[in-house]
Amino acid sequence: MSTRKTRQREAILRVLKRTTTHPTADWLYIEVRKEIPNISKGTVYRNLNFLHKTGEISELNPDGRVTRYDGRQDNHCHFSCEKCGQVFDVDEPVSPELGQRVAQEAGFQVNRHVLEFFGLCRDCQKGGE
C-alpha cells in the first residue's frame, strides 16, 4: 500500500477523528461514502490497516469479536461495556510511571501501554433494573 496521502485515507482519518464513539469499519465505510460515494469497503479496510500500522490510529478489540477504531492518539483509558459493546474514553490521567516501572522491573522496553476498564455502561445498567 502506498505511503503517500490519498484522498480516501484523509477522508477516513477525518471522519474517525471527529467522532468519539470508537466506530467499526462498517460504520466508517457508511460515513466516508457520504463524502466519497464510490469508495469500496475494501479500500476502507486497507486504509484502516495502514493507518493502524503507521500509528496514526488505534485498533480496539475488547470483546474479541468486533474491532473498533480510535483516532485519538494521546495516552488515555477506555471503558468497554460488556453488554452493548460500546467503548468510551475515560479521561483519567495515564501514568507514564507505570510503563517505566514495568520496564525497570521486567527489563522490557515499554513503548506504550493501554489501560481498559470493563463493566456495564449507564444505559445497560438502567436496562437491567
N, C-alpha and C positions, 0 to 999 in steps of 0.2 A: 504494500500500500504506500502510496506517495506521502512524503513528509511535508509537501507543500500545503499551504492552507487552501482548502476548497470551499466553494460557496455552501455545499452541503454540510461539511464539517463545521463551518462557522455558524450555520443555522441551528444545527443540533446543539452546539455548545451554548448558543444564545438562549435557546428555549430552556435548556437544562439549568442554566444559571439564574433564570428569572423565576424558577419555582422552588418551593421549599418542601415539596411533597415526596421527594425521592422516588421519581416515577420509574415505571418499567419501560423497556424498549418499545413495546407496543404503544404505550401512551405517547412516548416521544415521537414515534412514527406518525401518529394521528395529528399531533400538534405541528410537526415540521411540514406535513403535507399542506397545511393551511398557507404556508409561505412558498413551498416548492411542491406543487401538486403532482409532479411526475417522479418524485423520489421513490425509490424502491425500499422495501423493508430490509433487504439485504444490504443496501448502502448504509442504512441507519445502523444496523448491527455491526458492520465492518468499521464504521467510523467510531462507534462507541468503544469497540475493542481497541482501536488505535488510540483514542483519547485516554483510555484507561492505562494502556501500556506506556504512554508518554507522561503519565502522572497528572494530566490536566483534569481528570475526573476520578471518582472512586466508584467501585462496584460494591454493592452491599447485598449479601445473600444470607440474612439472619435465620430464615426458616429452612434453608437448604433446598427450596423449591423455586422461588421467584427472585430473579436478580433485579435489583433496583439500582439507580444511579444517583450520584450526588455531585453537583458541580462546585460545592463549597470545599475548598482545599485547605482551609485553616484547621488547626487541631480542635476538634470538638467531639462530643459524645453523641450517641444515638440511643433512643428508646424504641424497641420493636414490640409491637402488640402481638401477643401470641394467638389472639383470636382473629382479628381482621387483617393482620399482616402489614399494617401501615408502619412506616418508620418516621420518627420525629427527631429533630435536632434537640439536644439538651444543652442549654447554654450554661454549663458549669465549666470552670477553668480546668484545662487538661494539664496535668502536672508533668513538666519536662523532666523533673527529678526522678519520676518513676522509671522512665526509659534509661536514665543514667545509672540508677541503682541496679537495674537488671543487667545492664552492660557490665558494670563493675563486678557484681556478684557471680554472674554466669560466664563472663568472658566473651559475651556476644557483642557484635556491632549492631546497635539498635538504630535504625534509620527513622522509624516512626512507630507509633503504637495506636491501637484502636480500643476504645472502651465502649461497650454496649450494655444497655440495660434491657431486661425482658420482663414482660408482665401484661397487664391489660390497660389499654388507653381509657380515657374518660368515657367515651361513648360506649365501649364494650362493657365497662363496669356498670353503667346505667342499664344496659340491656339485660344484665344478669340479675337485677334486683327483682 
